[in-house]
Amino acid sequence: ISELAPADLRGRYQGAFGITVSGAAFAAPLFGPGLLARFGTHLFWGSCFVVGVAVCAGHVAAAGPRRRHLTELRRGAVGARSAGAIAP
C-alpha cells in the first residue's frame, strides 16, 4: 500500500487500509449471525462466494496496471538515486 501511494499521502493510505480491515473485523461478527439466521445458509454463503469472486476478479484486473505503476515508480527512484550520486 505504501508503495502505491504518493509519498505525501502514505499515512492516509495506510490509515484507510487499517480502518477498512478493522471495520470488516467489527462488522462481520456483528451482522453475520443475524444475516445467517434470517436468510439461511445457502443464500448467505452463496452471497459470500459471489462477493469473493467479484473481489478476486477486481484484483486480477488491477494486477497488470498496478505492476506497471510500481515498476515505473521503482525505475524513477533508482534513476533519481543514480543521478544524485553522480552530481557533485
Backbone bond lengths (Angstrom), bond angles and torsions (degrees), N, CA, C in turn:
res aa  C-N    CA-C-N  psi(-1)  N-CA   C-N-CA  omega(-1)  CA-C   N-CA-C  phi
1 I - - - 1.445 - - 1.513 109.88 -
2 S 1.303 117.32 -43.76 1.463 118.72 -178.56 1.526 111.64 -67.02
3 E 1.319 117.77 -28.47 1.470 119.80 177.64 1.522 111.62 -71.77
4 L 1.310 118.47 -29.11 1.460 122.06 -179.26 1.528 112.11 -81.08
5 A 1.313 117.19 -22.82 1.460 121.48 -175.14 1.527 110.99 -84.50
6 P 1.332 116.08 146.76 1.461 118.72 170.47 1.534 108.79 -61.41
7 A 1.301 117.39 150.25 1.465 121.47 -174.31 1.522 112.63 -54.88
8 D 1.326 117.98 -39.39 1.458 120.14 -177.37 1.528 113.52 -79.31
9 L 1.331 118.58 -6.07 1.466 121.86 -179.74 1.525 113.52 -117.92
10 R 1.308 117.77 11.33 1.474 119.78 -176.39 1.518 112.97 -61.52
11 G 1.302 117.59 -39.88 1.463 120.62 178.74 1.520 111.88 -62.43
12 R 1.326 116.47 -41.33 1.459 119.96 178.72 1.517 111.43 -65.95
13 Y 1.319 117.16 -41.79 1.471 120.58 178.35 1.530 110.16 -61.81
14 Q 1.326 116.39 -45.64 1.468 120.17 179.70 1.528 110.38 -63.74
15 G 1.345 117.02 -40.56 1.458 120.79 178.42 1.518 112.44 -63.30
16 A 1.345 116.35 -43.71 1.462 120.25 178.61 1.523 111.02 -62.94
17 F 1.327 116.73 -39.67 1.466 120.23 177.58 1.528 110.48 -63.21
18 G 1.323 116.62 -45.06 1.463 120.73 179.65 1.520 112.38 -61.85
19 I 1.340 116.50 -41.82 1.470 120.12 178.79 1.522 110.57 -64.97
20 T 1.320 117.39 -38.62 1.459 121.05 179.98 1.523 110.98 -63.32
21 V 1.321 116.10 -47.58 1.469 119.98 -179.48 1.528 110.46 -65.47
22 S 1.326 116.73 -44.54 1.469 120.16 179.38 1.522 111.33 -64.40
23 G 1.329 117.19 -39.60 1.463 120.77 178.54 1.517 111.92 -62.77
24 A 1.324 116.34 -41.32 1.468 119.96 178.08 1.526 110.70 -65.98
25 A 1.332 116.72 -40.80 1.467 120.26 179.34 1.528 111.22 -66.32
26 F 1.327 117.03 -28.70 1.461 121.39 177.20 1.532 111.44 -79.23
27 A 1.331 116.86 -45.01 1.464 121.22 -173.05 1.526 113.11 -73.18
28 A 1.325 117.54 -35.86 1.470 119.92 -175.14 1.525 112.93 -58.12
29 P 1.337 119.80 -53.21 1.467 117.54 179.51 1.522 113.32 -73.27
30 L 1.338 117.08 -19.69 1.458 120.15 179.89 1.532 111.42 -75.87
31 F 1.332 116.68 -45.73 1.465 121.00 -175.30 1.526 113.79 -101.22
32 G 1.307 118.58 -25.32 1.461 122.31 -175.43 1.515 114.89 -56.34
33 P 1.327 118.93 -52.48 1.476 118.85 -178.38 1.531 113.68 -61.10
34 G 1.335 116.72 -38.35 1.468 119.64 178.67 1.521 111.64 -66.03
35 L 1.327 116.10 -42.99 1.465 119.55 177.98 1.522 111.21 -65.49
36 L 1.316 116.35 -39.64 1.460 120.61 178.41 1.531 110.96 -62.29
37 A 1.335 116.41 -43.95 1.466 120.34 -179.94 1.534 111.59 -68.25
38 R 1.328 116.85 -36.95 1.469 119.97 -175.98 1.527 112.64 -76.82
39 F 1.325 117.86 -42.00 1.466 121.01 -172.28 1.526 114.42 -104.13
40 G 1.302 118.13 -9.12 1.460 120.70 178.77 1.517 112.67 86.85
41 T 1.304 114.64 164.95 1.459 119.77 -173.84 1.523 113.29 -69.69
42 H 1.322 118.03 -39.02 1.468 120.20 -175.74 1.527 111.72 -64.84
43 L 1.310 117.11 -48.02 1.463 120.42 -179.88 1.526 110.73 -68.35
44 F 1.324 116.89 -41.38 1.466 120.99 -179.12 1.524 111.15 -61.34
45 W 1.327 116.55 -55.05 1.467 119.54 -177.59 1.522 112.07 -71.99
46 G 1.332 116.78 -30.57 1.462 119.66 174.15 1.525 110.96 -63.52
47 S 1.322 117.05 -41.33 1.467 121.40 176.97 1.522 110.92 -64.80
48 C 1.323 116.45 -41.65 1.471 120.16 176.67 1.529 110.50 -59.98
49 F 1.312 116.54 -40.40 1.457 121.12 178.83 1.529 111.32 -64.53
50 V 1.325 116.61 -45.56 1.470 121.11 -179.44 1.526 110.46 -62.58
51 V 1.321 117.56 -45.20 1.471 121.12 178.43 1.527 109.73 -62.96
52 G 1.321 117.50 -42.54 1.464 121.00 178.71 1.515 112.73 -61.40
53 V 1.325 117.18 -42.77 1.472 121.19 178.18 1.524 110.28 -65.10
54 A 1.334 117.38 -40.46 1.467 120.66 179.30 1.532 110.96 -64.39
55 V 1.311 117.59 -42.49 1.466 121.18 178.10 1.523 110.05 -65.38
56 C 1.316 116.77 -41.54 1.467 120.88 177.84 1.525 110.58 -61.42
57 A 1.317 117.21 -43.84 1.469 120.69 178.45 1.522 110.99 -62.79
58 G 1.318 117.17 -38.44 1.457 120.57 176.64 1.510 112.61 -63.23
59 H 1.337 116.88 -41.53 1.464 120.82 177.53 1.524 111.51 -65.41
60 V 1.311 116.64 -41.13 1.469 120.31 178.72 1.533 109.86 -65.34
61 A 1.327 117.23 -41.93 1.465 120.54 179.41 1.528 111.58 -65.57
62 A 1.317 117.54 -33.88 1.465 121.20 -177.88 1.528 112.93 -86.81
63 A 1.316 117.99 -10.33 1.468 120.52 -174.22 1.522 112.55 -62.05
64 G 1.327 118.15 -46.58 1.463 120.80 -178.71 1.518 112.49 -62.52
65 P 1.346 118.78 -53.60 1.458 119.30 177.79 1.525 113.34 -60.62
66 R 1.332 117.22 -37.65 1.472 120.34 178.53 1.520 110.42 -64.44
67 R 1.330 116.45 -42.93 1.466 120.92 179.66 1.528 110.70 -63.18
68 R 1.332 117.12 -43.76 1.471 120.83 178.19 1.525 111.19 -63.22
69 H 1.319 116.98 -41.70 1.457 121.15 179.32 1.530 110.84 -62.23
70 L 1.319 116.65 -46.29 1.466 119.95 179.68 1.527 111.25 -64.75
71 T 1.332 117.85 -38.11 1.462 120.92 177.66 1.525 110.15 -62.53
72 E 1.328 117.22 -44.28 1.462 120.56 178.05 1.520 111.38 -62.44
73 L 1.334 117.11 -41.34 1.461 120.17 178.35 1.521 111.20 -63.01
74 R 1.319 116.03 -43.76 1.467 119.26 -179.33 1.523 111.39 -66.48
75 R 1.322 117.59 -39.27 1.468 120.22 177.06 1.518 110.98 -62.63
76 G 1.321 116.65 -41.75 1.458 121.10 178.35 1.517 111.89 -63.62
77 A 1.340 116.66 -40.08 1.464 120.19 179.71 1.516 110.90 -67.97
78 V 1.333 117.61 -40.17 1.461 121.36 178.64 1.520 109.75 -66.77
79 G 1.338 117.00 -42.93 1.461 120.85 178.89 1.522 111.64 -63.14
80 A 1.325 117.20 -39.71 1.469 120.60 179.55 1.510 110.66 -66.97
81 R 1.339 117.38 -39.61 1.467 119.81 178.16 1.512 111.24 -67.18
82 S 1.325 116.45 -40.63 1.469 119.79 179.26 1.518 110.98 -65.17
83 A 1.318 117.34 -42.55 1.462 121.12 -179.99 1.521 110.15 -65.18
84 G 1.327 116.49 -37.53 1.463 119.95 178.79 1.511 112.06 -67.96
85 A 1.314 116.89 -33.25 1.478 119.97 -179.02 1.525 110.88 -73.07
86 I 1.324 117.45 -30.77 1.451 120.61 -178.00 1.523 111.27 -80.12
87 A 1.333 116.45 -35.83 1.461 120.23 -176.99 1.530 110.24 -65.43
88 P 1.356 117.39 146.11 1.481 119.95 179.99 1.490 113.19 -68.88
